[in-house]
Amino acid sequence: MGYNRRYYLKQVIKVQAIIKQMEKLGIPYTRIYKDYIEDQFDISYSTYTNYLTVSDPEDQLKELEENIYKQKQLKIKKDAK
């Protein structure tokens, strides 16, 4: 499995979505990690807590993908000349 910024942000978005759902049910963070995150995502508790602190991963992913798209467009224009 390759690792890059895009993959990282997608992973953070998935984990944060699960956390939001479970928080509504009143489940503590440690229990969410043990029951829902640890086996499914194969990440450590330390990584899990780091994922909790990432702010606006959706916006970061959108911005990253826009930049990648722009770079591809510039490359296409450059290669066409």
C-alpha positions as a Markdown table, in Angstrom:
| # | Residue | x | y | z |
|---|---|---|---|---|
| 1 | Met | 0.0 | 0.0 | 0.0 |
| 2 | Gly | 1.5 | 3.3 | -1.1 |
| 3 | Tyr | 1.7 | 6.2 | 1.2 |
| 4 | Asn | 1.2 | 9.8 | 0.2 |
| 5 | Arg | -0.6 | 12.9 | 1.3 |
| 6 | Arg | -3.8 | 12.1 | -0.6 |
| 7 | Tyr | -4.0 | 8.6 | 0.9 |
| 8 | Tyr | -3.3 | 10.0 | 4.4 |
| 9 | Leu | -6.1 | 12.6 | 4.2 |
| 10 | Lys | -8.6 | 10.0 | 2.9 |
| 11 | Gln | -7.7 | 7.7 | 5.8 |
| 12 | Val | -8.1 | 10.6 | 8.3 |
| 13 | Ile | -11.5 | 11.5 | 6.8 |
| 14 | Lys | -12.7 | 7.8 | 7.2 |
| 15 | Val | -11.5 | 7.6 | 10.8 |
| 16 | Gln | -13.0 | 11.0 | 11.8 |
| 17 | Ala | -16.3 | 9.9 | 10.3 |
| 18 | Ile | -16.4 | 6.8 | 12.5 |
| 19 | Ile | -15.4 | 8.8 | 15.5 |
| 20 | Lys | -18.2 | 11.4 | 14.9 |
| 21 | Gln | -20.8 | 8.6 | 14.7 |
| 22 | Met | -19.6 | 6.8 | 17.8 |
| 23 | Glu | -19.2 | 10.1 | 19.8 |
| 24 | Lys | -23.0 | 10.7 | 19.3 |
| 25 | Leu | -23.6 | 7.4 | 21.1 |
| 26 | Gly | -21.4 | 8.5 | 24.0 |
| 27 | Ile | -18.6 | 5.9 | 23.4 |
| 28 | Pro | -15.2 | 7.0 | 24.7 |
| 29 | Tyr | -12.3 | 7.5 | 22.4 |
| 30 | Thr | -10.3 | 4.6 | 23.7 |
| 31 | Arg | -13.3 | 2.2 | 23.2 |
| 32 | Ile | -13.8 | 3.6 | 19.7 |
| 33 | Tyr | -10.2 | 2.9 | 18.9 |
| 34 | Lys | -10.2 | -0.7 | 20.3 |
| 35 | Asp | -13.6 | -1.7 | 18.8 |
| 36 | Tyr | -13.8 | 0.1 | 15.5 |
| 37 | Ile | -10.4 | 1.6 | 14.4 |
| 38 | Glu | -7.5 | -0.7 | 15.5 |
| 39 | Asp | -8.3 | -3.7 | 13.4 |
| 40 | Gln | -10.0 | -2.0 | 10.4 |
| 41 | Phe | -7.3 | 0.6 | 9.8 |
| 42 | Asp | -4.3 | -1.2 | 11.4 |
| 43 | Ile | -3.0 | 2.0 | 13.0 |
| 44 | Ser | -1.5 | 2.6 | 16.5 |
| 45 | Tyr | -3.2 | 4.5 | 19.2 |
| 46 | Ser | -0.7 | 7.3 | 18.8 |
| 47 | Thr | -1.6 | 7.6 | 15.1 |
| 48 | Tyr | -5.2 | 7.5 | 16.0 |
| 49 | Thr | -4.8 | 10.4 | 18.4 |
| 50 | Asn | -2.9 | 12.3 | 15.6 |
| 51 | Tyr | -5.8 | 11.7 | 13.3 |
| 52 | Leu | -8.1 | 13.3 | 15.9 |
| 53 | Thr | -6.2 | 16.6 | 15.7 |
| 54 | Val | -6.2 | 17.0 | 11.9 |
| 55 | Ser | -8.4 | 20.0 | 11.2 |
| 56 | Asp | -10.5 | 20.1 | 8.0 |
| 57 | Pro | -9.1 | 17.1 | 6.2 |
| 58 | Glu | -11.8 | 17.4 | 3.6 |
| 59 | Asp | -10.7 | 20.9 | 2.7 |
| 60 | Gln | -7.1 | 19.9 | 2.6 |
| 61 | Leu | -7.9 | 17.0 | 0.3 |
| 62 | Lys | -9.9 | 19.2 | -2.0 |
| 63 | Glu | -7.1 | 21.8 | -2.2 |
| 64 | Leu | -4.5 | 19.1 | -2.8 |
| 65 | Glu | -6.6 | 17.5 | -5.6 |
| 66 | Glu | -7.1 | 20.9 | -7.2 |
| 67 | Asn | -3.4 | 21.6 | -7.2 |
| 68 | Ile | -2.7 | 18.2 | -8.7 |
| 69 | Tyr | -5.3 | 18.9 | -11.4 |
| 70 | Lys | -3.7 | 22.3 | -12.2 |
| 71 | Gln | -0.2 | 20.7 | -12.4 |
| 72 | Lys | -1.5 | 18.1 | -14.8 |
| 73 | Gln | -3.1 | 20.8 | -17.0 |
| 74 | Leu | 0.1 | 22.8 | -17.1 |
| 75 | Lys | 2.0 | 19.7 | -18.1 |
| 76 | Ile | -0.4 | 19.0 | -20.9 |
| 77 | Lys | -0.1 | 22.5 | -22.2 |
| 78 | Lys | 3.7 | 22.4 | -21.9 |
| 79 | Asp | 3.8 | 19.0 | -23.8 |
| 80 | Ala | 1.5 | 20.3 | -26.5 |
| 81 | Lys | 3.9 | 23.1 | -27.4 |
